[in-house]
Amino acid sequence: MGRPIILSNYIKARAGSMNEISLLKAADLLEKVRTVRPLVHHITNYVTAKSCAAMALACGASPVMAEDADEMLDVAKRADALLLNLGTISKAKYSAMIIAQKMANKRGIPVLFDPVGVGGISVRHVMAKELLQGGVSSVRGNYAEISALGGNPSVQAGVDCTDAAIDLPKMKRIASFYGCVVAATGETDYISDGARIYSIKNGHKLFTFITGAGCMTTTLAAAFCAAGPEDPLLANVAALLCMGVAGEIAARKAVGPGSFEPALFDAVYKMSANDILQKGKLEALS
């Protein structure tokens, strides 16, 4: 894995550009993940659990996939971040989420929320609202899921969504209302803390042909937030840059979805500071 280049002179030379300073900080945070090796507690879905664990390892974090209520307190006491994913939810798993969330908030570690399918399934919408009110530091979903959290009706039939639009002012209001960072991922990714909003135009269409691209992105966000909890906006920006750039690198080697996913893990594992600096397409919108 690449080490970060010495950037102090570069920062001084480019101090007038917020974009490039943000790219530099994102590159630095990538290396911090690898140094800290945070433990990310996943309460996630069985469809993508293996992929999420592999993604955590590829970026330098350590995953634990625990969801039994009886072990929540012990695991939550040791974790550096908590990830809650509604993908294959059950009453027992949801009860475990509540226990883990309370412990995570008591300890002050980041809580990442992935509202999978919330746009099309009413019970998930109720659970999502309760988890948001219980305190999360970051939310990542596709356009339909984030729009649904803002009260928009949805025609989302499944967990995938490729043709929805995102209302950026409403997205900022969601972030402000719940006091968290909100990331909406799609053809262009948007990240907001309620005051600021950034866009990222990295990625590849092959993301839409593999299962769990969004879940793996949330895993990256959890790892980056664990390594940089003092700035969750930067952590989410850095994670989405890492995923988007990795997708572009992987796509150059892949011939289809079957070869794209393993190439994606390799690209994250080998990601360097220069990859983010040279390939990152980040823009501050406000």
C-alpha positions in Angstrom: 0.0 0.0 0.0 1.3 3.5 -0.8 2.5 5.8 1.8 1.4 9.5 1.7 3.7 11.9 0.0 5.2 14.8 2.0 2.6 17.4 1.5 3.5 20.4 3.7 5.0 22.5 0.9 2.2 21.5 -1.5 -0.4 22.6 1.0 1.3 26.0 1.4 1.5 26.4 -2.4 -2.1 25.5 -2.9 -3.6 27.1 0.2 -6.0 29.2 -1.9 -7.9 26.1 -3.1 -10.4 24.5 -0.7 -10.8 21.5 -3.1 -7.2 20.6 -3.2 -6.7 21.0 0.6 -9.7 18.7 1.1 -8.1 16.1 -1.3 -4.9 16.3 0.7 -6.8 15.8 4.0 -8.7 12.9 2.5 -5.4 11.3 1.4 -3.9 11.8 4.9 -7.0 10.2 6.5 -6.7 7.1 4.3 -3.2 6.6 5.8 -4.5 7.2 9.3 -7.1 4.4 8.9 -4.2 2.1 8.0 -2.2 3.2 11.0 -5.1 3.2 13.6 -6.7 0.0 12.2 -10.1 0.8 13.8 -12.5 -1.9 14.9 -15.8 -1.4 13.1 -18.8 -3.2 14.6 -21.3 -4.1 11.9 -24.9 -5.0 12.5 -25.6 -5.5 8.8 -27.4 -7.7 6.3 -26.5 -11.2 5.4 -26.5 -10.5 1.7 -23.5 -8.2 1.9 -21.8 -9.1 5.2 -18.9 -10.9 3.6 -18.3 -8.1 1.1 -18.4 -5.5 3.9 -16.0 -7.4 6.0 -13.6 -7.8 3.1 -13.9 -4.1 2.3 -13.0 -3.2 5.9 -9.9 -5.3 5.8 -8.9 -3.9 2.4 -8.9 -0.4 3.6 -7.0 -1.3 6.8 -9.8 -1.5 9.3 -10.9 -4.5 11.4 -14.5 -5.8 11.1 -16.6 -7.5 13.6 -20.0 -8.8 12.5 -22.0 -9.3 15.7 -25.8 -9.0 16.0 -27.0 -11.1 19.0 -28.4 -8.9 21.7 -26.6 -10.8 24.4 -23.2 -9.8 23.0 -24.0 -6.2 22.2 -22.6 -4.6 25.3 -19.3 -6.5 25.2 -18.7 -5.8 21.5 -19.9 -2.2 21.7 -17.5 -1.4 24.5 -14.5 -2.4 22.3 -15.6 -1.0 18.9 -14.2 2.3 17.4 -17.3 2.8 15.2 -20.8 1.2 14.9 -22.5 0.6 11.6 -26.2 -0.1 11.5 -27.7 -1.5 8.2 -31.4 -2.2 7.6 -30.9 -4.5 4.6 -32.2 -7.8 6.1 -33.8 -6.5 9.3 -35.6 -8.5 11.9 -37.1 -7.6 15.3 -34.2 -9.3 17.1 -31.6 -7.6 15.0 -33.3 -4.2 15.5 -33.3 -4.7 19.3 -29.6 -5.4 19.1 -29.1 -2.2 17.1 -30.9 -0.1 19.8 -28.6 -1.6 22.5 -25.5 -1.1 20.5 -26.5 2.5 19.5 -27.0 3.5 23.1 -23.6 2.1 24.2 -21.9 3.7 21.2 -23.4 7.1 21.9 -22.5 6.8 25.6 -18.9 6.1 24.6 -18.9 8.9 22.0 -17.9 6.7 19.0 -19.3 7.3 15.5 -22.6 5.7 14.6 -23.0 5.1 10.9 -26.5 4.4 9.5 -27.4 2.8 6.2 -31.2 3.0 5.6 -31.3 0.2 3.0 -34.7 0.0 1.3 -36.3 2.7 3.5 -37.8 4.3 0.5 -40.1 1.3 -0.3 -40.8 -0.5 3.0 -42.9 1.2 5.6 -41.6 -0.7 8.7 -38.0 0.3 7.7 -39.1 3.9 7.5 -40.3 3.7 11.1 -37.1 2.0 12.3 -35.0 4.6 10.4 -36.7 7.5 12.1 -36.2 5.9 15.5 -32.5 5.2 14.9 -32.0 8.8 13.6 -33.7 10.2 16.7 -31.6 7.9 18.9 -28.4 9.7 17.6 -26.3 8.9 14.6 -23.2 10.7 13.3 -23.5 9.8 9.6 -26.1 8.5 7.2 -25.3 7.1 3.8 -28.0 6.0 1.3 -28.9 6.2 -2.4 -30.9 9.1 -3.7 -34.3 7.4 -3.1 -33.4 6.4 0.5 -32.1 9.9 1.4 -35.2 11.5 -0.2 -37.4 9.1 1.8 -35.8 10.2 5.0 -36.9 13.8 4.1 -40.5 12.7 3.7 -40.6 12.3 -0.1 -42.9 9.5 -1.3 -40.9 6.8 -3.2 -41.6 4.3 -5.9 -38.4 2.3 -5.0 -39.2 -1.3 -5.6 -36.1 -2.8 -4.1 -32.9 -1.7 -2.4 -31.3 -0.6 -5.7 -32.1 2.8 -7.2 -30.6 4.2 -10.4 -33.1 6.8 -11.6 -34.1 8.9 -8.6 -33.2 12.5 -8.2 -31.9 14.2 -5.0 -33.1 17.5 -3.6 -29.9 19.1 -2.2 -31.6 21.8 -0.1 -33.7 19.1 1.5 -30.7 16.9 2.0 -29.0 19.7 3.9 -32.1 20.2 6.1 -32.1 16.5 6.9 -28.5 16.7 8.1 -29.2 19.8 10.1 -32.4 18.4 11.7 -30.7 15.2 12.9 -27.3 16.8 13.6 -25.4 14.4 11.4 -23.6 14.1 8.1 -25.7 12.9 5.2 -24.2 11.2 2.1 -26.3 10.5 -1.0 -24.6 8.2 -3.4 -25.3 7.8 -7.1 -23.9 8.9 -10.4 -22.7 12.0 -8.4 -22.2 11.6 -4.7 -23.3 14.4 -2.4 -22.2 14.9 1.2 -23.5 17.5 3.6 -23.3 18.4 7.3 -26.3 20.8 7.1 -24.1 23.8 6.4 -21.7 22.7 3.8 -22.2 20.4 0.8 -19.7 18.7 -1.4 -20.0 16.7 -4.6 -17.8 13.9 -5.9 -17.9 12.8 -9.5 -15.8 9.6 -9.2 -17.1 6.1 -9.8 -18.2 3.8 -12.6 -21.4 2.3 -13.9 -20.3 -1.2 -12.9 -21.1 -0.3 -9.3 -24.8 -0.7 -10.3 -24.1 -4.3 -11.4 -22.7 -5.7 -8.1 -24.5 -6.4 -4.9 -23.5 -4.3 -1.9 -21.7 -1.4 -3.4 -23.6 1.0 -1.2 -23.1 -1.2 1.9 -19.4 -1.4 1.3 -19.2 2.4 0.9 -20.8 2.7 4.3 -18.2 0.4 5.7 -15.5 2.6 4.3 -17.3 5.6 5.8 -17.4 3.9 9.2 -13.6 3.1 9.1 -12.8 6.7 8.1 -15.1 8.2 10.7 -13.4 5.9 13.4 -10.0 7.2 12.3 -11.1 10.8 12.1 -14.1 11.3 14.4 -13.3 15.0 15.0 -14.5 15.8 11.4 -17.2 13.4 10.2 -17.8 15.5 7.0 -14.2 15.1 6.0 -14.3 11.4 6.9 -17.3 10.8 4.7 -15.8 12.8 1.8 -12.6 10.8 2.1 -14.4 7.5 2.2 -16.5 8.3 -0.9 -13.5 9.6 -2.8 -11.7 6.3 -1.9 -14.6 4.2 -3.2 -15.2 6.3 -6.3 -11.5 6.3 -7.4 -11.2 2.6 -6.6 -14.1 1.9 -8.8 -12.5 3.7 -11.7 -9.2 1.8 -11.2 -11.0 -1.5 -10.9 -13.1 -0.9 -14.0 -10.0 -0.6 -16.1 -9.1 -4.2 -15.3 -12.5 -5.7 -15.2 -14.5 -7.3 -18.1 -17.8 -7.3 -16.2 -19.3 -7.5 -12.7 -17.7 -10.8 -11.8 -14.2 -9.4 -12.2 -15.0 -5.9 -11.1 -15.7 -6.7 -7.4 -12.4 -8.5 -6.6 -10.6 -5.7 -8.6 -12.4 -3.2 -6.4 -11.0 -4.8 -3.2 -7.5 -4.8 -4.7 -7.9 -1.1 -5.7 -8.9 -0.1 -2.2 -6.0 -2.1 -0.7 -3.5 -0.5 -3.0 -4.9 3.0 -2.9 -2.3 5.7 -2.5 -2.4 9.3 -1.5 -1.4 10.1 -5.1 -4.5 8.2 -6.4 -6.8 10.5 -4.5 -4.8 13.7 -5.3 -4.6 13.0 -9.0 -8.0 11.3 -9.6 -10.3 12.8 -7.0 -13.1 14.9 -8.5 -14.3 16.9 -5.5 -16.2 20.2 -5.5 -17.4 22.4 -2.7 -20.9 23.5 -3.6 -21.5 25.6 -0.6 
